Amino acid sequence: MKANPNTPSSSIVTRNLADITGDDGNVYEAIAVISKRANQLSLKLKEELNERLSEFASTVDNLEEVFENREQIEVSKHYERMPKPTSLAIEEFLQGKIFYSTPEPEVVPIPRELF
């Protein structure tokens, strides 16, 4: 029996917009903070994965090595099963683990000669 293509994935979670907006009610600022944190997490995970996969790197392509690199496949599958950086960033934001601040806008004096 085939799965219905219109059925959403079990990893999709509906979020309450009021929870994400936080105290100030600015949706765009909250999304910007979450996206920046997701990028940080993504870079960190990518560096970890590349570091672990570099152990398996070889300069010679050999047919026997393809079958012997089961450990490399397991490492890759482990990282594929991990939660996505966006999901982790949203959870951190909702739990209040992300600190961010918005700088106060500068007041630019306008010379009287321009009036």
TIVO-2410 file (N, C-alpha, C; in nm, 3 decimals):
# residues 115
REC num residu      c1      c2      c3 atome chaine
REC   1      M   0.084  -0.117   0.000     N      A
REC   1      M   0.000   0.000   0.000    CA      A
REC   1      M   0.089   0.124   0.000     C      A
REC   2      K   0.067   0.214  -0.095     N      A
REC   2      K   0.147   0.335  -0.107    CA      A
REC   2      K   0.095   0.443  -0.015     C      A
REC   3      A   0.188   0.525   0.032     N      A
REC   3      A   0.151   0.638   0.116    CA      A
REC   3      A   0.091   0.747   0.028     C      A
REC   4      N  -0.005   0.816   0.083     N      A
REC   4      N  -0.068   0.926   0.012    CA      A
REC   4      N   0.032   1.040  -0.004     C      A
REC   5      P   0.056   1.088  -0.126     N      A
REC   5      P   0.155   1.195  -0.143    CA      A
REC   5      P   0.113   1.327  -0.079     C      A
REC   6      N  -0.015   1.343  -0.047     N      A
REC   6      N  -0.062   1.466   0.015    CA      A
REC   6      N  -0.052   1.462   0.167     C      A
REC   7      T  -0.013   1.350   0.223     N      A
REC   7      T   0.001   1.336   0.368    CA      A
REC   7      T   0.132   1.402   0.412     C      A
REC   8      P   0.126   1.495   0.506     N      A
REC   8      P   0.251   1.560   0.550    CA      A
REC   8      P   0.341   1.463   0.625     C      A
REC   9      S   0.469   1.494   0.622     N      A
REC   9      S   0.567   1.412   0.693    CA      A
REC   9      S   0.545   1.422   0.843     C      A
REC  10      S   0.584   1.319   0.914     N      A
REC  10      S   0.568   1.320   1.059    CA      A
REC  10      S   0.662   1.419   1.126     C      A
REC  11      S   0.763   1.466   1.053     N      A
REC  11      S   0.857   1.563   1.110    CA      A
REC  11      S   0.806   1.706   1.099     C      A
REC  12      I   0.695   1.726   1.029     N      A
REC  12      I   0.639   1.860   1.014    CA      A
REC  12      I   0.555   1.893   1.137     C      A
REC  13      V   0.583   2.008   1.197     N      A
REC  13      V   0.514   2.050   1.318    CA      A
REC  13      V   0.451   2.186   1.292     C      A
REC  14      T   0.325   2.200   1.327     N      A
REC  14      T   0.257   2.328   1.316    CA      A
REC  14      T   0.294   2.412   1.438     C      A
REC  15      R   0.340   2.534   1.415     N      A
REC  15      R   0.382   2.622   1.524    CA      A
REC  15      R   0.279   2.732   1.545     C      A
REC  16      N   0.262   2.771   1.669     N      A
REC  16      N   0.174   2.882   1.703    CA      A
REC  16      N   0.252   3.012   1.683     C      A
REC  17      L   0.202   3.099   1.599     N      A
REC  17      L   0.271   3.222   1.566    CA      A
REC  17      L   0.288   3.312   1.688     C      A
REC  18      A   0.194   3.308   1.779     N      A
REC  18      A   0.204   3.390   1.901    CA      A
REC  18      A   0.322   3.346   1.987     C      A
REC  19      D   0.356   3.217   1.987     N      A
REC  19      D   0.471   3.169   2.063    CA      A
REC  19      D   0.602   3.219   2.003     C      A
REC  20      I   0.606   3.226   1.871     N      A
REC  20      I   0.729   3.265   1.803    CA      A
REC  20      I   0.753   3.415   1.813     C      A
REC  21      T   0.649   3.495   1.809     N      A
REC  21      T   0.668   3.640   1.809    CA      A
REC  21      T   0.724   3.690   1.940     C      A
REC  22      G   0.698   3.624   2.049     N      A
REC  22      G   0.757   3.663   2.176    CA      A
REC  22      G   0.695   3.787   2.236     C      A
REC  23      D   0.775   3.859   2.314     N      A
REC  23      D   0.726   3.973   2.390    CA      A
REC  23      D   0.698   4.095   2.302     C      A
REC  24      D   0.788   4.122   2.206     N      A
REC  24      D   0.773   4.244   2.128    CA      A
REC  24      D   0.674   4.231   2.013     C      A
REC  25      G   0.634   4.110   1.977     N      A
REC  25      G   0.534   4.090   1.873    CA      A
REC  25      G   0.586   4.107   1.732     C      A
REC  26      N   0.715   4.112   1.713     N      A
REC  26      N   0.774   4.130   1.580    CA      A
REC  26      N   0.808   3.994   1.521     C      A
REC  27      V   0.727   3.949   1.427     N      A
REC  27      V   0.747   3.818   1.365    CA      A
REC  27      V   0.876   3.816   1.284     C      A
REC  28      Y   0.902   3.922   1.211     N      A
REC  28      Y   1.018   3.925   1.122    CA      A
REC  28      Y   1.149   3.921   1.200     C      A
REC  29      E   1.154   3.990   1.312     N      A
REC  29      E   1.274   3.987   1.394    CA      A
REC  29      E   1.296   3.847   1.451     C      A
REC  30      A   1.189   3.783   1.496     N      A
REC  30      A   1.201   3.647   1.551    CA      A
REC  30      A   1.249   3.550   1.444     C      A
REC  31      I   1.195   3.560   1.324     N      A
REC  31      I   1.237   3.470   1.215    CA      A
REC  31      I   1.383   3.497   1.177     C      A
REC  32      A   1.424   3.623   1.178     N      A
REC  32      A   1.563   3.655   1.147    CA      A
REC  32      A   1.658   3.596   1.251     C      A
REC  33      V   1.622   3.604   1.377     N      A
REC  33      V   1.704   3.548   1.485    CA      A
REC  33      V   1.713   3.396   1.471     C      A
REC  34      I   1.599   3.334   1.445     N      A
REC  34      I   1.596   3.188   1.430    CA      A
REC  34      I   1.680   3.145   1.309     C      A
REC  35      S   1.669   3.217   1.199     N      A
REC  35      S   1.744   3.179   1.079    CA      A
REC  35      S   1.895   3.195   1.099     C      A
REC  36      K   1.936   3.300   1.169     N      A
REC  36      K   2.079   3.318   1.195    CA      A
REC  36      K   2.132   3.207   1.285     C      A
REC  37      R   2.053   3.168   1.384     N      A
REC  37      R   2.096   3.058   1.472    CA      A
REC  37      R   2.100   2.926   1.395     C      A
REC  38      A   2.004   2.905   1.306     N      A
REC  38      A   2.003   2.782   1.225    CA      A
REC  38      A   2.127   2.776   1.136     C      A
REC  39      N   2.168   2.890   1.081     N      A
REC  39      N   2.290   2.893   1.000    CA      A
REC  39      N   2.413   2.859   1.084     C      A
REC  40      Q   2.418   2.911   1.207     N      A
REC  40      Q   2.530   2.878   1.296    CA      A
REC  40      Q   2.535   2.728   1.324     C      A
REC  41      L   2.419   2.670   1.355     N      A
REC  41      L   2.413   2.526   1.385    CA      A
REC  41      L   2.450   2.444   1.261     C      A
REC  42      S   2.404   2.488   1.146     N      A
REC  42      S   2.432   2.416   1.022    CA      A
REC  42      S   2.582   2.414   0.993     C      A
REC  43      L   2.648   2.527   1.009     N      A
REC  43      L   2.792   2.533   0.986    CA      A
REC  43      L   2.868   2.443   1.084     C      A
REC  44      K   2.825   2.443   1.209     N      A
REC  44      K   2.889   2.360   1.310    CA      A
REC  44      K   2.874   2.212   1.277     C      A
REC  45      L   2.754   2.171   1.239     N      A
REC  45      L   2.731   2.031   1.204    CA      A
REC  45      L   2.808   1.990   1.078     C      A
REC  46      K   2.815   2.081   0.982     N      A
REC  46      K   2.888   2.052   0.859    CA      A
REC  46      K   3.037   2.033   0.887     C      A
REC  47      E   3.093   2.119   0.974     N      A
REC  47      E   3.233   2.104   1.010    CA      A
REC  47      E   3.259   1.972   1.081     C      A
REC  48      E   3.168   1.935   1.173     N      A
REC  48      E   3.182   1.806   1.243    CA      A
REC  48      E   3.179   1.690   1.145     C      A
REC  49      L   3.083   1.693   1.053     N      A
REC  49      L   3.070   1.585   0.956    CA      A
REC  49      L   3.193   1.577   0.867     C      A
REC  50      N   3.240   1.689   0.817     N      A
REC  50      N   3.359   1.688   0.732    CA      A
REC  50      N   3.481   1.638   0.807     C      A
REC  51      E   3.491   1.674   0.935     N      A
REC  51      E   3.604   1.628   1.016    CA      A
REC  51      E   3.599   1.476   1.033     C      A
REC  52      R   3.480   1.425   1.059     N      A
REC  52      R   3.468   1.279   1.079    CA      A
REC  52      R   3.485   1.203   0.947     C      A
REC  53      L   3.440   1.262   0.836     N      A
REC  53      L   3.455   1.194   0.708    CA      A
REC  53      L   3.597   1.204   0.653     C      A
REC  54      S   3.673   1.303   0.699     N      A
REC  54      S   3.811   1.316   0.652    CA      A
REC  54      S   3.897   1.198   0.697     C      A
REC  55      E   3.856   1.129   0.802     N      A
REC  55      E   3.928   1.011   0.848    CA      A
REC  55      E   3.923   0.899   0.744     C      A
REC  56      F   3.817   0.900   0.664     N      A
REC  56      F   3.798   0.794   0.566    CA      A
REC  56      F   3.849   0.831   0.428     C      A
REC  57      A   3.899   0.951   0.412     N      A
REC  57      A   3.944   0.998   0.281    CA      A
REC  57      A   4.068   0.921   0.236     C      A
REC  58      S   4.068   0.888   0.108     N      A
REC  58      S   4.184   0.821   0.051    CA      A
REC  58      S   4.210   0.880  -0.086     C      A
REC  59      T   4.334   0.873  -0.128     N      A
REC  59      T   4.371   0.930  -0.258    CA      A
REC  59      T   4.350   0.830  -0.371     C      A
REC  60      V   4.340   0.703  -0.339     N      A
REC  60      V   4.328   0.600  -0.440    CA      A
REC  60      V   4.185   0.547  -0.440     C      A
REC  61      D   4.122   0.547  -0.558     N      A
REC  61      D   3.989   0.489  -0.570    CA      A
REC  61      D   4.004   0.340  -0.601     C      A
REC  62      N   3.957   0.261  -0.510     N      A
REC  62      N   3.970   0.118  -0.525    CA      A
REC  62      N   3.832   0.057  -0.504     C      A
REC  63      L   3.796  -0.039  -0.584     N      A
REC  63      L   3.664  -0.101  -0.575    CA      A
REC  63      L   3.645  -0.169  -0.440     C      A
REC  64      E   3.751  -0.225  -0.383     N      A
REC  64      E   3.741  -0.291  -0.254    CA      A
REC  64      E   3.711  -0.191  -0.143     C      A
REC  65      E   3.762  -0.069  -0.156     N      A
REC  65      E   3.739   0.032  -0.054    CA      A
REC  65      E   3.592   0.073  -0.047     C      A
REC  66      V   3.524   0.066  -0.156     N      A
REC  66      V   3.383   0.103  -0.159    CA      A
REC  66      V   3.303   0.012  -0.068     C      A
REC  67      F   3.335  -0.114  -0.068     N      A
REC  67      F   3.264  -0.209   0.015    CA      A
REC  67      F   3.313  -0.210   0.159     C      A
REC  68      E   3.433  -0.160   0.183     N      A
REC  68      E   3.488  -0.162   0.317    CA      A
REC  68      E   3.451  -0.038   0.399     C      A
REC  69      N   3.397   0.064   0.338     N      A
REC  69      N   3.369   0.188   0.409    CA      A
REC  69      N   3.228   0.190   0.468     C      A
REC  70      R   3.193   0.085   0.534     N      A
REC  70      R   3.062   0.079   0.602    CA      A
REC  70      R   3.055   0.181   0.715     C      A
REC  71      E   3.167   0.203   0.781     N      A
REC  71      E   3.169   0.302   0.890    CA      A
REC  71      E   3.138   0.441   0.837     C      A
REC  72      Q   3.191   0.474   0.722     N      A
REC  72      Q   3.163   0.604   0.661    CA      A
REC  72      Q   3.015   0.618   0.630     C      A
REC  73      I   2.954   0.515   0.583     N      A
REC  73      I   2.810   0.516   0.554    CA      A
REC  73      I   2.731   0.534   0.682     C      A
REC  74      E   2.772   0.467   0.789     N      A
REC  74      E   2.703   0.479   0.917    CA      A
REC  74      E   2.713   0.621   0.972     C      A
REC  75      V   2.830   0.683   0.958     N      A
REC  75      V   2.847   0.821   1.005    CA      A
REC  75      V   2.754   0.913   0.927     C      A
REC  76      S   2.748   0.895   0.796     N      A
REC  76      S   2.661   0.979   0.713    CA      A
REC  76      S   2.515   0.959   0.749     C      A
REC  77      K   2.475   0.836   0.770     N      A
REC  77      K   2.335   0.809   0.807    CA      A
REC  77      K   2.301   0.869   0.943     C      A
REC  78      H   2.398   0.866   1.035     N      A
REC  78      H   2.375   0.925   1.167    CA      A
REC  78      H   2.343   1.074   1.154     C      A
REC  79      Y   2.421   1.145   1.071     N      A
REC  79      Y   2.398   1.288   1.054    CA      A
REC  79      Y   2.269   1.315   0.977     C      A
REC  80      E   2.228   1.226   0.889     N      A
REC  80      E   2.102   1.243   0.818    CA      A
REC  80      E   1.983   1.228   0.910     C      A
REC  81      R   1.996   1.143   1.012     N      A
REC  81      R   1.885   1.120   1.106    CA      A
REC  81      R   1.873   1.227   1.212     C      A
REC  82      M   1.975   1.308   1.228     N      A
REC  82      M   1.972   1.413   1.330    CA      A
REC  82      M   1.867   1.518   1.294     C      A
REC  83      P   1.813   1.586   1.396     N      A
REC  83      P   1.716   1.692   1.366    CA      A
REC  83      P   1.782   1.803   1.284     C      A
REC  84      K   1.704   1.863   1.198     N      A
REC  84      K   1.755   1.969   1.112    CA      A
REC  84      K   1.789   2.094   1.195     C      A
REC  85      P   1.888   2.171   1.151     N      A
REC  85      P   1.928   2.291   1.226    CA      A
REC  85      P   1.814   2.390   1.247     C      A
REC  86      T   1.724   2.400   1.151     N      A
REC  86      T   1.611   2.491   1.166    CA      A
REC  86      T   1.522   2.448   1.282     C      A
REC  87      S   1.496   2.319   1.293     N      A
REC  87      S   1.414   2.269   1.403    CA      A
REC  87      S   1.481   2.293   1.538     C      A
REC  88      L   1.612   2.271   1.543     N      A
REC  88      L   1.686   2.295   1.667    CA      A
REC  88      L   1.682   2.443   1.705     C      A
REC  89      A   1.698   2.530   1.605     N      A
REC  89      A   1.697   2.675   1.633    CA      A
REC  89      A   1.560   2.720   1.682     C      A
REC  90      I   1.454   2.667   1.625     N      A
REC  90      I   1.319   2.704   1.670    CA      A
REC  90      I   1.298   2.660   1.814     C      A
REC  91      E   1.339   2.539   1.847     N      A
REC  91      E   1.324   2.490   1.985    CA      A
REC  91      E   1.405   2.575   2.082     C      A
REC  92      E   1.528   2.611   2.045     N      A
REC  92      E   1.609   2.696   2.132    CA      A
REC  92      E   1.542   2.831   2.152     C      A
REC  93      F   1.485   2.887   2.047     N      A
REC  93      F   1.419   3.017   2.056    CA      A
REC  93      F   1.297   3.009   2.147     C      A
REC  94      L   1.217   2.905   2.131     N      A
REC  94      L   1.096   2.891   2.211    CA      A
REC  94      L   1.129   2.864   2.358     C      A
REC  95      Q   1.242   2.801   2.385     N      A
REC  95      Q   1.283   2.774   2.523    CA      A
REC  95      Q   1.359   2.890   2.586     C      A
REC  96      G   1.383   2.994   2.508     N      A
REC  96      G   1.453   3.112   2.559    CA      A
REC  96      G   1.602   3.094   2.573     C      A
REC  97      K   1.661   3.003   2.499     N      A
REC  97      K   1.804   2.977   2.508    CA      A
REC  97      K   1.887   3.067   2.417     C      A
REC  98      I   1.821   3.144   2.331     N      A
REC  98      I   1.892   3.231   2.238    CA      A
REC  98      I   1.886   3.374   2.293     C      A
REC  99      F   2.004   3.435   2.307     N      A
REC  99      F   2.010   3.573   2.351    CA      A
REC  99      F   2.035   3.662   2.230     C      A
REC 100      Y   1.957   3.764   2.215     N      A
REC 100      Y   1.978   3.861   2.109    CA      A
REC 100      Y   1.934   3.997   2.158     C      A
REC 101      S   1.989   4.100   2.098     N      A
REC 101      S   1.949   4.235   2.135    CA      A
REC 101      S   1.938   4.318   2.008     C      A
REC 102      T   1.852   4.415   2.015     N      A
REC 102      T   1.833   4.505   1.903    CA      A
REC 102      T   1.894   4.639   1.941     C      A
REC 103      P   1.990   4.688   1.863     N      A
REC 103      P   2.051   4.817   1.898    CA      A
REC 103      P   1.950   4.931   1.881     C      A
REC 104      E   1.967   5.031   1.966     N      A
REC 104      E   1.882   5.149   1.957    CA      A
REC 104      E   1.918   5.227   1.831     C      A
REC 105      P   1.819   5.279   1.760     N      A
REC 105      P   1.851   5.357   1.640    CA      A
REC 105      P   1.921   5.488   1.677     C      A
REC 106      E   2.018   5.526   1.596     N      A
REC 106      E   2.091   5.649   1.621    CA      A
REC 106      E   2.009   5.768   1.574     C      A
REC 107      V   2.018   5.875   1.650     N      A
REC 107      V   1.953   5.999   1.610    CA      A
REC 107      V   2.054   6.079   1.530     C      A
REC 108      V   2.018   6.107   1.407     N      A
REC 108      V   2.108   6.181   1.319    CA      A
REC 108      V   2.063   6.327   1.317     C      A
REC 109      P   2.149   6.417   1.364     N      A
REC 109      P   2.110   6.559   1.364    CA      A
REC 109      P   2.109   6.615   1.222     C      A
REC 110      I   2.009   6.694   1.193     N      A
REC 110      I   1.997   6.757   1.061    CA      A
REC 110      I   2.040   6.903   1.076     C      A
REC 111      P   2.138   6.945   1.000     N      A
REC 111      P   2.183   7.084   1.009    CA      A
REC 111      P   2.070   7.181   0.972     C      A
REC 112      R   2.067   7.297   1.038     N      A
REC 112      R   1.963   7.398   1.014    CA      A
REC 112      R   1.970   7.455   0.875     C      A
REC 113      E   2.086   7.450   0.814     N      A
REC 113      E   2.102   7.506   0.679    CA      A
REC 113      E   2.017   7.431   0.576     C      A
REC 114      L   1.980   7.310   0.606     N      A
REC 114      L   1.902   7.231   0.511    CA      A
REC 114      L   1.754   7.264   0.515     C      A
REC 115      F   1.710   7.342   0.614     N      A
REC 115      F   1.569   7.376   0.622    CA      A
REC 115      F   1.537   7.492   0.537     C      A
***
